[in-house]
Amino acid sequence: METTPRPRASRLEQALRAHRFAITAEITPPVSCNAQDLLEKALPLRGLVDAVNVTDGASARAHMSAPIAAVMLAQAGLEPILQLTCRDRNRLALEGELMGAAASGVQNLLCLTGDDPKAGDQPETKAVFDTVKSGKSFAYVITVCDEASAERCPIFPGVTSRLHWSFTDPSSFRGTEEERLARTREVRDSIRAKIEQWCSEVCATAG
């Protein structure tokens, strides 16, 4: 296979290599064929976060294609982190998605097992899992869905410790752009403070 020069590091990679505290947000692509529905959720995050995670079939439900959504966010000036699940693709499909993402300028990638289809709205769906097996466990899973959306938070089987911190979903904010940005910044800062406090407590306990 022909190789190409390594592209310039993404903004997220630069932040991590500089040991800077990086802030990311997560966007679940809409159940929609309209690109504007995606952009309305994502654009308020522009300038507030280092990168935006684009989920792939979150909660084992069909949504707008994650690779396509990631490209649209990149074109809109946001830095995407493309999530790809092994639940829905064999290795040929994964390789094709990776090449397409790279060709489209999407540099950040997060590979996941994916939620069990039985947890979704079409439980008879057959999972692929060509490259990994389901059942991976996590030491901690922290969800930050607001209380109204808590039942739609992602499901992670085999979790040792699950924490739920309720924060208001910025996509629900109304008002002028400046008003929405101000409230989004408040949520961002609250999450950062909560994470720093939790990390300090965990490190103190482990030490």
C-alpha positions as CSV (number, residue, x, y, z in Angstrom):
1,M,0.0,0.0,0.0
2,E,1.3,3.4,-0.9
3,T,2.3,5.5,2.2
4,T,1.8,9.2,2.6
5,P,3.7,11.7,4.7
6,R,2.3,12.1,8.3
7,P,-0.1,15.1,8.4
8,R,0.5,18.0,10.8
9,A,-0.6,17.1,14.4
10,S,-4.2,17.8,15.2
11,R,-5.0,20.5,17.8
12,L,-5.9,17.8,20.2
13,E,-2.7,16.0,19.7
14,Q,-0.7,19.2,20.2
15,A,-2.5,19.9,23.4
16,L,-1.9,16.4,24.8
17,R,1.8,16.4,23.7
18,A,2.2,19.8,25.5
19,H,0.7,18.2,28.7
20,R,-2.1,20.8,28.6
21,F,-5.5,20.1,30.1
22,A,-7.6,19.2,27.1
23,I,-11.4,19.6,27.0
24,T,-13.6,17.5,24.7
25,A,-17.3,17.3,24.3
26,E,-19.5,14.6,22.9
27,I,-22.0,14.9,20.1
28,T,-24.5,12.1,19.2
29,P,-25.3,12.4,15.5
30,P,-29.0,13.0,15.1
31,V,-31.6,10.5,13.9
32,S,-32.0,12.6,10.8
33,C,-31.0,13.0,7.1
34,N,-30.6,16.8,7.6
35,A,-27.0,18.1,8.1
36,Q,-28.4,21.2,9.8
37,D,-29.7,19.1,12.7
38,L,-26.1,18.0,13.4
39,L,-24.6,21.5,13.1
40,E,-27.2,23.0,15.4
41,K,-26.1,20.7,18.1
42,A,-22.3,21.0,17.4
43,L,-21.6,24.6,16.4
44,P,-22.2,26.1,20.0
45,L,-19.1,24.2,21.0
46,R,-16.8,25.9,18.5
47,G,-14.0,27.7,20.3
48,L,-15.0,26.2,23.7
49,V,-13.4,22.7,23.4
50,D,-10.3,21.2,21.9
51,A,-12.2,18.5,20.1
52,V,-15.6,16.9,19.8
53,N,-16.3,13.2,20.1
54,V,-18.7,11.9,17.4
55,T,-20.4,8.8,18.7
56,D,-21.0,5.8,16.5
57,G,-24.5,4.2,16.9
58,A,-24.8,5.3,20.5
59,S,-26.9,3.1,22.8
60,A,-27.0,0.5,20.0
61,R,-29.4,2.7,17.9
62,A,-29.2,3.9,14.4
63,H,-28.0,7.5,13.9
64,M,-26.5,9.6,11.1
65,S,-23.2,8.0,10.0
66,A,-20.4,8.9,12.4
67,P,-17.7,9.2,9.7
68,I,-19.9,11.5,7.6
69,A,-20.8,13.5,10.7
70,A,-17.1,13.9,11.6
71,V,-16.2,15.2,8.2
72,M,-19.1,17.7,8.3
73,L,-17.9,19.0,11.7
74,A,-14.3,19.3,10.4
75,Q,-15.6,21.4,7.5
76,A,-17.5,23.6,10.0
77,G,-14.3,24.4,11.9
78,L,-14.6,21.9,14.7
79,E,-12.0,19.2,15.4
80,P,-13.7,15.8,15.5
81,I,-12.8,12.7,17.3
82,L,-14.3,9.9,15.2
83,Q,-15.6,7.0,17.2
84,L,-15.8,3.6,15.4
85,T,-17.3,0.6,16.9
86,C,-16.3,-3.0,16.1
87,R,-19.9,-4.1,16.8
88,D,-21.0,-3.0,13.3
89,R,-18.0,-3.6,11.0
90,N,-15.7,-6.3,10.0
91,R,-12.0,-5.5,9.5
92,L,-12.4,-4.7,5.8
93,A,-15.1,-2.1,6.6
94,L,-13.0,-0.7,9.5
95,E,-10.0,-0.3,7.2
96,G,-12.1,1.4,4.5
97,E,-13.6,3.8,7.1
98,L,-10.1,4.7,8.4
99,M,-8.8,5.4,4.9
100,G,-11.8,7.6,4.1
101,A,-11.5,9.5,7.4
102,A,-7.8,10.2,6.8
103,A,-8.5,11.3,3.2
104,S,-11.1,13.7,4.6
105,G,-8.8,15.3,7.1
106,V,-10.2,13.5,10.2
107,Q,-7.2,12.8,12.4
108,N,-8.5,11.8,15.8
109,L,-9.9,8.3,16.3
110,L,-11.4,6.4,19.2
111,C,-12.1,2.7,18.6
112,L,-14.7,1.1,20.8
113,T,-16.4,-2.2,21.2
114,G,-19.9,-0.6,21.0
115,D,-23.0,-1.2,23.1
116,D,-24.6,-4.6,23.0
117,P,-27.4,-4.5,20.4
118,K,-29.7,-6.1,22.9
119,A,-29.7,-2.8,24.8
120,G,-31.0,-0.9,21.7
121,D,-34.3,-0.5,20.0
122,Q,-33.6,-3.4,17.6
123,P,-32.4,-6.1,19.9
124,E,-32.6,-8.8,17.2
125,T,-29.6,-7.1,15.4
126,K,-26.6,-9.3,15.0
127,A,-23.3,-7.9,16.2
128,V,-20.1,-8.3,14.1
129,F,-17.1,-8.1,16.5
130,D,-14.7,-9.4,13.9
131,T,-11.6,-7.9,15.6
132,V,-12.6,-7.8,19.3
133,K,-14.9,-9.7,21.6
134,S,-17.6,-8.1,23.7
135,G,-17.4,-8.2,27.5
136,K,-14.6,-5.7,28.1
137,S,-14.7,-4.3,31.6
138,F,-14.1,-0.7,32.8
139,A,-12.7,0.4,36.1
140,Y,-14.8,3.6,36.0
141,V,-17.5,5.0,33.7
142,I,-18.6,8.6,34.3
143,T,-21.8,9.8,32.6
144,V,-22.7,13.5,32.5
145,C,-26.2,13.3,30.9
146,D,-28.7,15.6,32.5
147,E,-31.4,14.1,34.7
148,A,-34.0,14.3,31.9
149,S,-31.7,12.3,29.6
150,A,-30.2,9.9,32.2
151,E,-32.1,6.9,30.8
152,R,-30.5,7.5,27.4
153,C,-26.9,7.5,28.8
154,P,-24.7,4.9,27.1
155,I,-24.7,1.4,28.6
156,F,-21.3,-0.1,29.5
157,P,-21.4,-3.8,30.5
158,G,-18.9,-5.0,33.1
159,V,-18.3,-1.7,34.8
160,T,-16.6,-1.9,38.1
161,S,-17.7,1.6,39.2
162,R,-20.2,3.8,37.5
163,L,-20.6,7.5,38.4
164,H,-23.3,9.8,37.2
165,W,-22.8,13.6,37.3
166,S,-25.8,15.5,36.1
167,F,-25.0,18.6,33.9
168,T,-27.5,20.5,31.8
169,D,-27.2,19.6,28.1
170,P,-25.9,22.7,26.3
171,S,-28.0,21.9,23.2
172,S,-31.1,22.8,25.3
173,F,-29.9,26.4,25.9
174,R,-31.9,29.2,24.3
175,G,-31.3,32.8,23.7
176,T,-28.7,34.8,21.7
177,E,-25.5,33.1,20.6
178,E,-23.6,35.0,23.3
179,E,-26.0,33.9,25.9
180,R,-25.8,30.3,24.8
181,L,-22.0,30.4,24.7
182,A,-21.8,31.9,28.2
183,R,-24.0,29.1,29.6
184,T,-22.0,26.5,27.7
185,R,-18.8,27.8,29.2
186,E,-20.3,27.6,32.7
187,V,-21.1,23.9,32.1
188,R,-17.6,23.3,30.6
189,D,-15.9,24.9,33.6
190,S,-18.1,23.0,36.1
191,I,-17.2,19.7,34.4
192,R,-13.5,20.5,34.5
193,A,-13.7,21.4,38.2
194,K,-15.6,18.2,39.0
195,I,-13.0,16.1,37.1
196,E,-10.1,17.8,38.8
197,Q,-11.7,17.2,42.2
198,W,-12.4,13.6,41.4
199,C,-8.9,12.9,40.1
200,S,-7.4,14.4,43.2
201,E,-9.6,12.2,45.4
202,V,-8.9,9.0,43.5
203,C,-5.1,9.7,43.5
204,A,-5.2,10.4,47.2
205,T,-7.0,7.1,47.8
206,A,-4.6,5.2,45.5
207,G,-1.6,6.8,47.2
